[in-house]
Amino acid sequence: MPALIAQASGRRAATPIEATDVTHLSSLRKRLQAAQRNWLDESGFDGKPGSVCLVPDANGKLARVLVGVDRQDALGALAALPLNLPSAEYTLAPEGVPLDPQLSALGWALGAYQFTRYRNAKRPASPLLVSAATVSALTPLVEATYLVRDLVNTPTEDMGPKQLTDQVKQLAKAHKAKVREWVGEELLEDNFPTIHAVGRASHRAPRLVELSWGKANDPKVVLVGKGVCFDTGGLDLKPSDGMRWMKKDMGGAAHAIALAGLVMTAKLPVRLSLLVPAVENAVAGNAMRPGEVIITRAGHSVEVDNTDAEGRLILCDALAYAAEQKPQLIIDFATLTGAARVALGPDVPALFANDDPLAQAALACGNEVADPLWRLPLWRPYRKLLESYLADFANAGPSRHAGAITAALFMERFIPEGMPWLHLDTYAWNDGDRPGRPRGGEAMGLRAMFALLSKRYG
């Protein structure tokens, strides 16, 4: 991985980066030469988080980098540096404020990301020298995060339903997994009616792809990802500002694909199934209409109250199929509701769970790996908000209250009682540039779920 390089004997010395803060700045100054202390004064370096000072030696060459950090945010401590420091090799100095070595190195690597499919990189990222063990541990996580970002950043013309399911096929080939795919009318023939209904109006056929991997006697785990490659809202058409970034509505699928790759790379002893329903929610003469009733794979009749609540429709057939496999655990990822963003903002995915110990374990894992989640309740009384006068229930309703919760409650109906299930309503996007989190596609909840699976089955 270019952003992280393993330390090796005989390698030329790298420029040290010393982390500090306001409290430790005075002790740091005592170790500097008089000219360097004057340089700090002239530069105005104050040790506050995000502040940086390039310290020269007596010959005017770069001798050391000082960076102000928040010790509670090791992930972000070095994240702004790889694309902003002078091109050179760097290492974290032992004299500085102690930082978690893996989290700070991970932040550096995440800050080195650039999306280069359509234009050249602005500049090469400077590498950080770390231990070989750190490179080995972090490389899969960084590559999985980059994959999520790349998939979400790619416009729909180049990341439609076929291209998205092709990503699953590439993953299967790399890990010698099996793949099955349903395309177009095959979805109706094999009883995936909601996936077909949402995607039938597009000139690119709707699909469901399944990857299967692992030994028959290992515990079964199913990962499901919402793959709406573009969402116009259907006949309940989105306004232009709401439609602008809907290439990212396959962010759930990107997370599920990346997590499946992490599981197989780590060779976790599970029998893995990855399900990605991939569609475009388009507008045409055969588009799904408000008021239609669909009999789902699970046998529930669903009234389409709103064609823009399409993600839960493609997921419900995938979840029903997942449940038929009688897994020990189902995890789904979806860029499902704006209500989750209103409640929690863009950085924290909403976690829903039908098992309290499982939910607590997921939250703890998120905190441990600096990939936070926040649990919202499956508040059963809100099921009344999805009542239908002619079907078992509707996919949406007239009330805007508790939108993330009602969406999760809709999907919970397709999970059998007692079957452990986690649902992550994730934004998968950064609205602006921040250290380690460049504007565009983002992995949110990915490392938390991999940590959970590693603890549960590793």
C-alpha positions as CSV (number, residue, x, y, z in Angstrom):
1,M,0.0,0.0,0.0
2,P,1.7,3.2,-1.1
3,A,0.4,5.3,1.8
4,L,1.9,2.9,4.4
5,I,5.4,1.3,4.0
6,A,6.9,-1.2,6.3
7,Q,10.0,-0.1,8.2
8,A,13.1,-2.0,6.9
9,S,16.7,-2.0,8.1
10,G,19.0,0.0,5.9
11,R,16.3,2.3,4.7
12,R,17.2,5.9,4.6
13,A,15.9,8.0,7.6
14,A,12.4,9.3,7.3
15,T,11.3,12.7,8.5
16,P,9.8,12.4,12.0
17,I,6.4,13.7,12.7
18,E,5.9,14.7,16.3
19,A,2.4,14.9,17.7
20,T,1.7,17.5,20.4
21,D,-1.0,19.5,22.0
22,V,-1.3,22.7,23.9
23,T,-0.5,21.0,27.2
24,H,2.8,19.5,25.9
25,L,4.0,22.3,23.7
26,S,6.2,23.9,26.4
27,S,8.1,20.6,27.0
28,L,8.5,20.1,23.3
29,R,10.0,23.6,22.9
30,K,12.8,22.7,25.5
31,R,14.1,20.0,23.1
32,L,14.4,22.3,20.2
33,Q,17.3,24.5,19.3
34,A,17.0,28.3,19.9
35,A,16.6,29.0,16.1
36,Q,13.8,26.4,15.9
37,R,12.0,27.9,18.9
38,N,12.2,31.2,17.2
39,W,10.8,29.6,14.0
40,L,7.8,28.2,16.1
41,D,7.2,31.7,17.4
42,E,7.3,33.3,13.9
43,S,5.1,30.6,12.4
44,G,2.4,31.0,15.2
45,F,2.3,27.3,15.9
46,D,0.1,26.8,19.0
47,G,-0.3,23.0,19.2
48,K,-4.1,23.2,18.7
49,P,-5.7,20.3,16.7
50,G,-4.9,20.6,13.0
51,S,-2.1,23.0,13.4
52,V,1.1,22.0,11.6
53,C,4.7,23.4,11.6
54,L,7.5,22.3,9.3
55,V,10.7,22.7,11.4
56,P,14.0,23.2,9.6
57,D,17.5,22.2,10.6
58,A,20.5,24.5,10.7
59,N,20.9,24.1,6.9
60,G,17.3,25.0,6.1
61,K,16.2,21.4,5.3
62,L,13.1,19.9,6.8
63,A,14.1,18.3,10.1
64,R,10.8,17.6,11.8
65,V,7.0,18.1,11.4
66,L,5.0,19.2,14.4
67,V,1.3,18.5,14.3
68,G,-1.3,19.5,16.9
69,V,-3.6,16.7,17.7
70,D,-6.7,15.8,19.8
71,R,-5.6,12.7,21.7
72,Q,-9.2,11.5,21.7
73,D,-9.1,11.4,17.9
74,A,-6.2,9.3,16.9
75,L,-7.9,8.4,13.6
76,G,-7.9,12.1,12.5
77,A,-4.6,13.1,14.0
78,L,-2.4,12.5,10.9
79,A,-5.1,12.3,8.3
80,A,-4.6,15.7,6.7
81,L,-0.9,15.2,6.2
82,P,-0.2,12.7,3.4
83,L,-1.5,15.0,0.6
84,N,-0.2,18.3,2.2
85,L,3.3,17.7,3.5
86,P,6.3,18.0,1.1
87,S,6.9,14.8,-0.8
88,A,9.0,12.6,1.4
89,E,8.9,9.5,3.7
90,Y,7.7,10.1,7.2
91,T,7.6,8.3,10.5
92,L,5.8,9.0,13.8
93,A,8.3,10.2,16.4
94,P,8.3,8.4,19.7
95,E,8.8,11.7,21.6
96,G,5.4,13.0,20.8
97,V,2.0,12.8,22.5
98,P,1.2,9.1,22.5
99,L,-1.3,8.1,19.8
100,D,-2.8,4.7,19.0
101,P,-0.3,3.5,16.4
102,Q,-2.8,1.6,14.3
103,L,-5.6,4.2,14.3
104,S,-3.2,7.0,13.5
105,A,-1.7,5.0,10.7
106,L,-5.1,4.1,9.4
107,G,-6.1,7.8,9.4
108,W,-3.0,8.6,7.4
109,A,-3.9,5.9,4.8
110,L,-7.5,7.1,4.6
111,G,-6.3,10.7,4.1
112,A,-4.1,9.5,1.2
113,Y,-7.2,8.5,-0.9
114,Q,-7.8,10.1,-4.3
115,F,-10.5,9.1,-6.8
116,T,-8.6,8.9,-10.1
117,R,-11.0,7.2,-12.6
118,Y,-11.7,10.4,-14.5
119,R,-8.7,12.6,-13.7
120,N,-5.1,12.2,-12.6
121,A,-4.2,12.4,-9.0
122,K,-3.3,15.9,-7.8
123,R,-0.1,14.6,-6.4
124,P,1.4,11.4,-5.0
125,A,0.6,10.8,-1.3
126,S,3.6,10.8,1.0
127,P,4.1,7.5,2.7
128,L,4.3,6.8,6.4
129,L,6.8,4.2,7.6
130,V,5.2,1.8,10.1
131,S,5.8,-1.7,11.3
132,A,5.3,-4.7,9.0
133,A,2.5,-5.9,11.4
134,T,0.7,-2.6,11.0
135,V,0.8,-2.8,7.2
136,S,-0.5,-6.3,7.3
137,A,-3.3,-5.5,9.7
138,L,-4.4,-2.3,8.0
139,T,-4.1,-3.1,4.3
140,P,-7.4,-5.0,4.0
141,L,-9.3,-2.3,5.9
142,V,-7.8,0.5,3.8
143,E,-8.5,-1.4,0.5
144,A,-12.1,-2.1,1.6
145,T,-12.7,1.5,2.4
146,Y,-11.2,2.6,-0.9
147,L,-13.4,0.2,-2.7
148,V,-16.5,1.6,-1.0
149,R,-15.4,5.1,-1.9
150,D,-14.6,4.2,-5.5
151,L,-17.9,2.4,-6.1
152,V,-20.0,5.2,-4.6
153,N,-18.0,7.9,-6.4
154,T,-18.5,6.3,-9.8
155,P,-21.4,7.8,-11.8
156,T,-24.3,5.6,-12.7
157,E,-23.5,5.4,-16.4
158,D,-20.4,3.4,-15.4
159,M,-21.9,1.8,-12.2
160,G,-25.3,0.6,-13.3
161,P,-26.9,-2.7,-12.1
162,K,-24.7,-4.9,-14.3
163,Q,-21.5,-3.1,-13.3
164,L,-22.4,-3.4,-9.7
165,T,-23.1,-7.1,-9.9
166,D,-19.9,-7.5,-11.9
167,Q,-18.1,-6.3,-8.8
168,V,-19.6,-9.2,-6.9
169,K,-18.4,-11.6,-9.6
170,Q,-14.9,-10.2,-9.5
171,L,-14.9,-10.7,-5.7
172,A,-16.1,-14.2,-6.1
173,K,-13.4,-15.0,-8.7
174,A,-10.7,-13.6,-6.4
175,H,-11.8,-15.8,-3.5
176,K,-13.1,-18.9,-5.4
177,A,-16.6,-18.3,-4.3
178,K,-19.8,-19.3,-6.2
179,V,-22.1,-16.8,-7.8
180,R,-25.7,-17.0,-8.9
181,E,-27.5,-14.1,-10.7
182,W,-31.1,-13.4,-11.6
183,V,-31.7,-10.8,-14.4
184,G,-34.9,-9.2,-15.6
185,E,-37.8,-11.6,-16.0
186,E,-35.9,-14.3,-14.1
187,L,-36.7,-12.3,-11.0
188,L,-40.4,-12.9,-11.5
189,E,-39.9,-16.6,-12.4
190,D,-38.0,-17.2,-9.1
191,N,-40.3,-15.0,-7.0
192,F,-38.4,-11.7,-6.4
193,P,-41.3,-9.5,-7.4
194,T,-40.4,-6.3,-5.5
195,I,-36.9,-6.2,-7.0
196,H,-38.4,-6.5,-10.4
197,A,-41.1,-3.9,-9.8
198,V,-38.7,-1.2,-8.7
199,G,-36.2,-1.8,-11.5
200,R,-38.5,-2.7,-14.5
201,A,-38.8,0.8,-15.9
202,S,-35.1,1.2,-16.5
203,H,-33.5,0.4,-19.8
204,R,-31.0,-1.6,-17.7
205,A,-32.6,-4.8,-16.3
206,P,-32.9,-5.2,-12.5
207,R,-30.8,-7.9,-11.0
208,L,-30.1,-9.9,-7.9
209,V,-26.7,-11.5,-7.4
210,E,-25.7,-14.0,-4.7
211,L,-22.1,-14.9,-3.7
212,S,-21.7,-18.0,-1.6
213,W,-18.4,-18.9,0.2
214,G,-17.2,-21.1,3.1
215,K,-17.5,-24.6,4.5
216,A,-20.9,-26.3,4.9
217,N,-20.5,-26.9,8.6
218,D,-19.5,-23.3,9.5
219,P,-22.1,-20.8,10.9
220,K,-24.2,-19.1,8.3
221,V,-23.9,-15.3,7.9
222,V,-25.8,-13.3,5.3
223,L,-24.8,-9.8,4.1
224,V,-27.3,-7.7,2.2
225,G,-26.7,-4.4,0.5
226,K,-29.1,-2.0,-1.1
227,G,-28.0,-1.5,-4.7
228,V,-30.2,1.3,-6.2
229,C,-27.7,2.6,-8.7
230,F,-29.7,5.7,-9.4
231,D,-32.9,6.9,-7.7
232,T,-35.1,9.3,-9.5
233,G,-37.8,8.7,-7.0
234,G,-39.9,6.9,-9.7
235,L,-43.2,8.5,-10.5
236,D,-43.0,10.2,-7.1
237,L,-40.2,12.1,-8.7
238,K,-37.5,13.8,-6.6
239,P,-36.8,17.5,-7.1
240,S,-33.5,18.2,-8.8
241,D,-31.6,19.0,-5.6
242,G,-32.8,15.7,-4.1
243,M,-31.8,13.8,-7.2
244,R,-28.4,15.3,-7.8
245,W,-26.4,12.8,-5.8
246,M,-28.5,9.7,-6.2
247,K,-25.7,7.8,-7.8
248,K,-24.7,7.1,-4.2
249,D,-27.9,5.2,-3.5
250,M,-26.0,2.0,-4.0
251,G,-23.8,2.8,-1.0
252,G,-25.3,0.0,1.0
253,A,-24.3,-2.5,-1.7
254,A,-20.8,-1.1,-1.7
255,H,-20.5,-1.7,2.0
256,A,-21.8,-5.2,1.8
257,I,-19.4,-6.1,-1.0
258,A,-16.4,-4.6,0.8
259,L,-17.4,-6.4,4.1
260,A,-17.7,-9.7,2.2
261,G,-14.2,-9.2,0.9
262,L,-12.8,-8.5,4.3
263,V,-14.5,-11.7,5.7
264,M,-13.0,-13.8,2.9
265,T,-9.6,-12.2,3.1
266,A,-9.5,-12.9,6.8
267,K,-10.8,-16.4,6.1
268,L,-13.3,-16.1,9.0
269,P,-14.8,-19.5,9.6
270,V,-18.3,-18.7,8.4
271,R,-20.5,-19.8,5.6
272,L,-21.0,-16.5,3.9
273,S,-23.8,-15.4,1.6
274,L,-23.7,-11.9,0.0
275,L,-26.9,-10.6,-1.6
276,V,-27.0,-7.5,-3.8
277,P,-30.3,-6.5,-5.4
278,A,-29.2,-4.0,-8.1
279,V,-31.7,-1.7,-9.9
280,E,-32.3,1.8,-11.2
281,N,-35.5,3.4,-10.0
282,A,-36.4,5.1,-13.3
283,V,-39.4,6.7,-14.9
284,A,-41.1,5.1,-18.0
285,G,-44.5,3.9,-19.1
286,N,-44.1,0.6,-17.2
287,A,-42.9,2.2,-14.0
288,M,-44.2,1.1,-10.7
289,R,-47.2,3.3,-9.7
290,P,-48.3,4.7,-6.4
291,G,-51.2,2.6,-5.2
292,E,-50.1,-0.7,-6.6
293,V,-50.1,-3.8,-4.4
294,I,-47.2,-6.2,-4.7
295,I,-47.2,-9.7,-3.2
296,T,-43.7,-10.1,-1.9
297,R,-41.5,-13.1,-1.7
298,A,-42.5,-13.6,1.9
299,G,-46.2,-13.6,1.0
300,H,-47.0,-10.2,2.5
301,S,-49.1,-7.9,0.4
302,V,-47.5,-4.4,0.3
303,E,-49.2,-1.3,-1.0
304,V,-46.9,1.1,-2.7
305,D,-47.7,4.4,-1.0
306,N,-44.6,6.1,-2.4
307,T,-42.4,5.0,-5.2
308,D,-39.5,6.9,-3.6
309,A,-39.5,4.4,-0.7
310,E,-38.0,1.9,-3.1
311,G,-35.0,0.7,-1.2
312,R,-37.0,-1.1,1.4
313,L,-38.9,-2.9,-1.4
314,I,-35.8,-4.4,-3.1
315,L,-34.4,-5.2,0.3
316,C,-37.5,-7.0,1.6
317,D,-37.3,-9.8,-1.1
318,A,-33.5,-10.1,-0.5
319,L,-34.1,-10.3,3.3
320,A,-36.8,-12.9,2.8
321,Y,-34.5,-15.0,0.7
322,A,-31.7,-14.5,3.3
323,A,-34.0,-15.8,6.0
324,E,-34.8,-18.9,4.0
325,Q,-31.2,-19.9,4.5
326,K,-31.7,-20.0,8.2
327,P,-28.5,-18.0,9.1
328,Q,-27.1,-17.2,12.5
329,L,-26.9,-13.6,11.6
330,I,-28.2,-11.2,8.9
331,I,-26.6,-7.8,8.4
332,D,-27.9,-5.3,5.9
333,F,-26.5,-1.9,4.8
334,A,-28.7,0.7,3.1
335,T,-28.6,4.4,2.3
336,L,-32.2,4.2,3.2
337,T,-33.7,7.3,4.8
338,G,-33.1,11.1,5.0
339,A,-34.7,10.8,8.4
340,A,-31.7,9.0,9.8
341,R,-29.5,12.0,8.6
342,V,-31.9,14.4,10.2
343,A,-31.7,12.5,13.5
344,L,-28.0,11.7,13.6
345,G,-26.3,13.9,11.0
346,P,-24.1,12.7,8.2
347,D,-21.3,11.0,10.2
348,V,-23.1,8.4,12.3
349,P,-25.0,5.5,10.8
350,A,-28.3,4.5,12.5
351,L,-28.2,1.0,13.9
352,F,-31.3,-1.1,14.3
353,A,-31.3,-4.6,15.9
354,N,-33.8,-7.2,17.0
355,D,-31.3,-8.6,19.6
356,D,-30.1,-6.4,22.5
357,P,-26.8,-8.2,23.3
358,L,-25.9,-8.2,19.5
359,A,-26.7,-4.5,19.4
360,Q,-24.5,-3.7,22.4
361,A,-21.6,-5.8,20.9
362,A,-21.9,-3.9,17.6
363,L,-21.9,-0.5,19.3
364,A,-18.8,-1.5,21.4
365,C,-17.0,-2.7,18.3
366,G,-17.7,0.6,16.6
367,N,-16.3,2.5,19.5
368,E,-13.2,0.3,19.6
369,V,-12.3,0.9,16.0
370,A,-13.4,4.6,15.8
371,D,-16.3,3.8,13.5
372,P,-19.2,4.9,15.6
373,L,-22.8,3.7,15.4
374,W,-25.9,4.9,17.2
375,R,-28.8,2.7,18.0
376,L,-32.4,3.7,17.2
377,P,-35.3,1.7,18.5
378,L,-37.6,-0.7,16.6
379,W,-40.6,0.9,18.2
380,R,-43.4,-1.5,17.3
381,P,-46.3,1.0,18.0
382,Y,-45.0,2.9,15.0
383,R,-46.1,0.1,12.7
384,K,-49.5,1.8,12.6
385,L,-47.8,4.5,10.5
386,L,-47.5,2.0,7.7
387,E,-51.0,0.7,7.8
388,S,-52.9,0.1,4.5
389,Y,-56.6,-0.1,3.9
390,L,-56.3,-2.9,1.3
391,A,-53.0,-4.6,1.9
392,D,-51.1,-6.1,4.8
393,F,-49.2,-2.9,5.1
394,A,-47.7,-0.1,3.0
395,N,-44.1,0.8,2.1
396,A,-44.6,4.4,3.5
397,G,-47.3,6.6,4.9
398,P,-48.6,10.1,5.1
399,S,-46.7,11.0,8.3
400,R,-43.1,12.1,8.2
401,H,-42.6,11.1,11.9
402,A,-39.8,8.6,12.7
403,G,-39.0,7.9,9.0
404,A,-35.9,5.8,9.8
405,I,-37.7,3.8,12.4
406,T,-40.7,3.0,10.2
407,A,-38.4,2.0,7.3
408,A,-36.6,-0.4,9.7
409,L,-39.9,-1.7,11.0
410,F,-41.0,-2.4,7.4
411,M,-37.9,-4.5,6.8
412,E,-38.2,-6.3,10.2
413,R,-41.4,-7.9,9.1
414,F,-39.3,-10.0,6.7
415,I,-37.1,-11.3,9.4
416,P,-38.4,-14.4,11.3
417,E,-38.9,-14.0,15.1
418,G,-35.7,-14.9,16.9
419,M,-33.3,-14.6,13.9
420,P,-30.6,-12.1,14.8
421,W,-30.6,-9.1,12.4
422,L,-28.7,-5.8,12.2
423,H,-29.7,-3.0,9.9
424,L,-27.4,0.0,9.2
425,D,-29.0,3.1,7.7
426,T,-25.8,4.7,6.5
427,Y,-25.2,7.9,4.6
428,A,-22.1,6.6,2.7
429,W,-21.1,10.1,1.8
430,N,-19.0,13.1,2.9
431,D,-20.6,16.4,1.9
432,G,-17.3,18.3,2.1
433,D,-13.5,17.6,2.6
434,R,-12.2,16.9,6.0
435,P,-9.0,15.2,7.2
436,G,-9.2,11.5,6.2
437,R,-12.7,12.0,4.9
438,P,-12.6,13.5,1.4
439,R,-15.7,14.7,-0.3
440,G,-17.7,12.0,-1.9
441,G,-18.3,8.3,-1.1
442,E,-17.4,7.1,2.3
443,A,-17.4,3.8,4.3
444,M,-19.5,4.2,7.5
445,G,-20.0,1.2,9.7
446,L,-17.8,-1.1,7.6
447,R,-15.0,-1.4,10.1
448,A,-17.4,-1.7,13.0
449,M,-19.2,-4.7,11.4
450,F,-15.9,-6.4,10.4
451,A,-14.8,-6.0,14.0
452,L,-18.0,-7.5,15.2
453,L,-17.8,-10.5,12.8
454,S,-14.1,-11.0,13.7
455,K,-14.9,-11.2,17.5
456,R,-18.0,-13.3,17.0
457,Y,-16.5,-15.8,14.6
458,G,-12.7,-15.2,14.4
